[in-house]
Amino acid sequence: MGHTLAKQMVSDFAGIAPGKVKVAIDCYKKPYLPLHPDIHFNLSYSDAYIACAVSDVPVGVDIEVMKPRSMKIAHRFFTPYELAYITAIEAEKLVRFYEIWTKKESAIKMWGTGFLTSISSFDVLKQSSIGYTRISSNFELMCHVCIGRQIRFNF
């Protein structure tokens, strides 16, 4: 379903027939359009949800169903500043965890390096050169898109 959604969104964005949208995978496993290098897209999956973003500049998207989880992963991958933000308000700990996680993952997906870029190597709260858009449909989901301009998003 994700690939069908992406092809339809690319088609709508660029005026290309869905059947003419050809997808390839680069050496970092990021999908791209070899016949249309000026169009960028990204997909994310979580449980029954799919998110897709399409743009004329590199784009990354991450969607996560917010399930209770141990904060061990935050201590392993988040900066001290991000950890302080997450733990500052106990009632918001889970939401803040997923906020940081989806921002980090959408950024590395935008850069196209995947997890070859250590997510502990940058701080999403301090790095002003990255632009994020928070998109969530309800209290169950957290979704961020990392992009420059001209976004088209759907989930």
N, C-alpha and C positions, 0 to 999 in steps of 0.2 A: 504493500500500500504506500509506503514511503516513497518508493521510486516513481510510482504513478503520480503521487502528489507533486513531487519535485518536477517531473516532466511537464505536468499541466501548468504549474506555476511559472516555470521557465518559458513555456509557450506563451502564456498570458503576458509575461513581463517583456519578452523580446519579439513577440509576433512571429514565432517559429511554430510550425505545425508540430504537435506532440510527437508524431512519428519520426520527425527529423531531429529530435533532441537526442544526440548521442553522448553518452557519459563514459568517461574513462577514469581510471584511478592512478594517481601519481605514486611515486616511491614512498611517500609518507602515508599512503592509503586515503588521501583526500580526493573526493570525486571532483572532476572538472569537465568542462565542455571543450574538447579539442577543436571543434569547428567554430566555437564562439568564445575565444579567450577573454573577451570583455564582459562576459556574464559569469557571475559567481553564485554558487548556491551551497547550502549546507543543510544536513538533516540531523535530527536527534530523536531518539526513541526512549520511552520510559513506560513500562507496563503497556496499557492500551493506547497511549498517547504518542502522536507523531508531531514533530514541529519541523517546519521547513522555512528557510529564509532565502530570498533571491535578491541580488543587488548588482550594480555595475562596478562595485569595488569588492575586495575580499570580505567575506562574511562568515561568522561562526554562530551557531545556535546550540544551546543546551536546554533540555527540558528534563525535569526530575519530579517524580511523585514524591512528596515529602513524607517519608516513613520515619518512624523513630529509629535512631541509630546511636551508636557509641560515638563519643567525641574523640576517640583515639585517632581517627583519620584526620581530624582537624589539627591535632597536636603534631601529626607527622608531616602534613602538607601545607599548613597555613603559617603565615608569618606571625610573629608576636603581636603586631598591631591588629591583624585580622582576628587572632584568638581573643584579644582583649575586647574587640567589638562584639564577637559572638557571645562571650560570657558576661557582658556588662548587664544584661537584663535577662534573668532566668526564664521568664515567660516567653521571651522571643528567641531563645537559644536555637531551636530547631529551624525556624524561619531564617534566621541570620546565617546559620550554617549553610543552608541550601542557597541563600543569596550569594555567598562567597563562592561556593562550589560551582554554581552555574555560570557565574562571571568568569571564573578561572577557565573552566572548560570551554566556554564560548570563545574566549581569547585565543587559546591554543589551537582551536579549530579554525579560527579566522587566520592565524599566522600560517596554518597549514603544516605544522610540525607535529601535531598530535602530542602524545605523552613523551616524545623525545625531548620536549621542553618541560623541564621540571616545574610542576605547578607551585612548588615552594620557592621558586626563584624570582617571583614577582608578587607584588602586593596590589590587589585590585582596588583597595581603598585609597592608596596613595598615588597610583600611576594615572596621572591625568591625561596622558596621551592616548588612552584607550576609551572609546565611547561605548556605553552600554545602554540598552533599552530593556527595561523589565516588562515582561509580558506574562501574565498568568490569568487563567480563566476562573479560578476559584481557590479556596484555601488548601486544596489538596496538591496543587502544582506550584512549582517555581520554574520560571523560564527566563533566560536572558539571551539577547542577541547582541553580538559585538560587531559593529559595522561603522562605516564612514558616512554614507549618504544614500538616498534613494532606495529605501527599504520596501520590500513587499514580504509580508509574513503571514503565515497561516498555521493553525494546528487544530 
